[in-house]
């Protein structure tokens, strides 16, 4: 009896050869493994304009002649991985992708295989975004970089661009006021809240010493200090102290001063440690108009989301928000802006289940939207300086923080758009330290 090669064997060879050609056309190398392979058909190497980068991706090819995939429609389909493949892949030191090749329509779809959990067997493919072609180059390159540690560098492929850094340089008041006080922070707050005058909290108390950029003798804070001990000193004495605890003390004062300046427009949420735009009325949107990079812009900073089942009802209200962090770099203080969102039911009552709403919105954000949000926050915080408006309702004569333009740096290469969705662990240690120092 003569030997034969089955149709499935031929289809497998055609699939691997087709995928290899597709990778070569994309500018990657692709080396097919020997017949002894047990679940990885080849190794793709990332290249940048013909230069090998020694960054590898393990590839498993699944070929079909013309069969439809599970639950396939115009937008996508699902694919169930084999349990024994997952067991094998779990020991890999390379990122693993699966490529589905269909001969009848010459389609190539790819997906990264997550092997952390055995139950993650079903992959969902999007026919628009999961195509193996030139548009997938940066996403594939991003897979080859370890995501552990304090941060990671994603190898951008292609031309350069300008990047906006999400920090605003702060111009500090030239002088600040210090005084002895017999009160703890908690007792001082109680005194102000019991007073007939409007309370203000743009101050800090540490080790029986009161600090503020405003003269306490001219405000309700005169009730907190020893009036004969009030002294004006050069801000730089405390702002640029070499002791780390003193830097945290000063950062806390900056946050309290910031809170006082934005109190009419932003709300502080203690649980999330963020500020969000205040709603002007129940179930009412709010806009902020400003000068963007090249033209006038307007952002709906309080946005109403309709109930899909009943459009006459409001499902939730989304507020633009920021997580602030004050950092000192050499002889300059900065406000680090981390844009985010806060959700309420009607503009005032916090939403009971905000996590899913936040993750859904974050997935839609890209580099352009994040850049726009940083610009918007700068325009908001600096509007009183730029236009002389009454953005902050405090008297214009009061000392306050001023915020400069976010720096722009030139990158030699472009940052892949897809990696903006990668969530990294927030740097919160300094914030918590600042909060702990003052109880």
Rosetta blueprint (number, residue, H / E / L):
1 X L
2 X L
3 X L
4 X L
5 X L
6 X L
7 X H
8 X H
9 X H
10 X H
11 X H
12 X H
13 X H
14 X H
15 X H
16 X H
17 X H
18 X H
19 X H
20 X H
21 X H
22 X H
23 X H
24 X H
25 X H
26 X H
27 X L
28 X L
29 X E
30 X E
31 X E
32 X E
33 X L
34 X L
35 X L
36 X L
37 X L
38 X L
39 X L
40 X L
41 X L
42 X E
43 X E
44 X E
45 X E
46 X E
47 X E
48 X E
49 X L
50 X L
51 X E
52 X E
53 X E
54 X E
55 X E
56 X E
57 X E
58 X E
59 X E
60 X E
61 X E
62 X E
63 X E
64 X E
65 X L
66 X L
67 X L
68 X L
69 X L
70 X E
71 X L
72 X L
73 X L
74 X L
75 X L
76 X E
77 X E
78 X E
79 X E
80 X E
81 X L
82 X L
83 X H
84 X H
85 X H
86 X H
87 X H
88 X H
89 X H
90 X L
91 X L
92 X L
93 X L
94 X L
95 X E
96 X E
97 X E
98 X E
99 X E
100 X E
101 X E
102 X E
103 X L
104 X L
105 X L
106 X L
107 X E
108 X E
109 X E
110 X E
111 X E
112 X E
113 X L
114 X L
115 X L
116 X L
117 X L
118 X L
119 X L
120 X L
121 X L
122 X E
123 X E
124 X E
125 X E
126 X E
127 X L
128 X L
129 X L
130 X L
131 X E
132 X L
133 X L
134 X H
135 X H
136 X H
137 X H
138 X H
139 X H
140 X H
141 X H
142 X H
143 X L
144 X L
145 X L
146 X L
147 X L
148 X L
149 X L
150 X L
151 X L
152 X L
153 X L
154 X L
155 X L
156 X L
157 X L
158 X L
159 X L
160 X L
161 X E
162 X E
163 X E
164 X E
165 X E
166 X E
167 X E
168 X E
169 X E
170 X E
171 X E
172 X L
173 X L
174 X L
175 X E
176 X E
177 X E
178 X E
179 X E
180 X E
181 X L
182 X L
183 X L
184 X L
185 X H
186 X H
187 X H
188 X H
189 X H
190 X H
191 X H
192 X H
193 X H
194 X H
195 X L
196 X L
197 X L
198 X L
199 X L
200 X L
201 X L
202 X L
203 X E
204 X E
205 X E
206 X E
207 X L
208 X L
209 X E
210 X E
211 X E
212 X E
213 X L
214 X L
215 X L
216 X H
217 X H
218 X H
219 X L
220 X H
221 X H
222 X H
223 X H
224 X L
225 X L
226 X L
227 X H
228 X H
229 X H
230 X L
231 X E
232 X E
233 X E
234 X E
235 X L
236 X H
237 X H
238 X H
239 X H
240 X L
241 X L
242 X L
243 X L
244 X H
245 X H
246 X H
247 X H
248 X H
249 X H
250 X H
251 X H
252 X H
253 X H
254 X H
255 X H
256 X H
257 X H
258 X H
259 X H
260 X H
261 X H
262 X H
263 X L
264 X L
265 X L
266 X E
267 X E
268 X E
269 X E
270 X L
271 X L
272 X L
273 X L
274 X E
275 X E
276 X E
277 X E
278 X L
279 X L
280 X L
281 X L
282 X L
283 X L
284 X L
285 X L
286 X E
287 X E
288 X E
289 X E
290 X E
291 X E
292 X L
293 X L
294 X L
295 X L
296 X E
297 X E
298 X E
299 X E
300 X E
301 X E
302 X E
303 X E
304 X E
305 X E
306 X E
307 X L
308 X L
309 X L
310 X L
311 X L
312 X L
313 X L
314 X E
315 X E
316 X E
317 X E
318 X E
319 X E
320 X E
321 X E
322 X E
323 X E
324 X E
325 X E
326 X E
327 X E
328 X E
329 X E
330 X L
331 X L
332 X E
333 X E
334 X E
335 X E
336 X E
337 X E
338 X E
339 X E
340 X E
341 X E
342 X E
343 X E
344 X E
345 X L
346 X L
347 X L
348 X L
349 X L
350 X E
351 X L
352 X L
353 X L
354 X H
355 X H
356 X H
357 X H
358 X H
359 X H
360 X H
361 X H
362 X H
363 X H
364 X H
365 X L
366 X L
367 X H
368 X H
369 X H
370 X H
371 X H
372 X H
373 X H
374 X H
375 X H
376 X H
377 X H
378 X H
379 X H
380 X H
381 X H
382 X H
383 X H
384 X H
385 X H
386 X H
387 X H
388 X L
389 X L
390 X L
391 X L
392 X L
393 X L
394 X L
395 X L
396 X L
397 X L
398 X L
399 X L
400 X L
401 X L
402 X E
403 X E
404 X E
405 X E
406 X E
407 X E
408 X E
409 X E
410 X E
411 X E
412 X L
413 X L
414 X L
415 X L
416 X L
417 X H
418 X H
419 X H
420 X H
421 X H
422 X L
423 X L
424 X L
425 X L
426 X L
427 X L
428 X L
429 X H
430 X H
431 X H
432 X H
433 X H
434 X H
435 X H
436 X H
437 X H
438 X L
439 X L
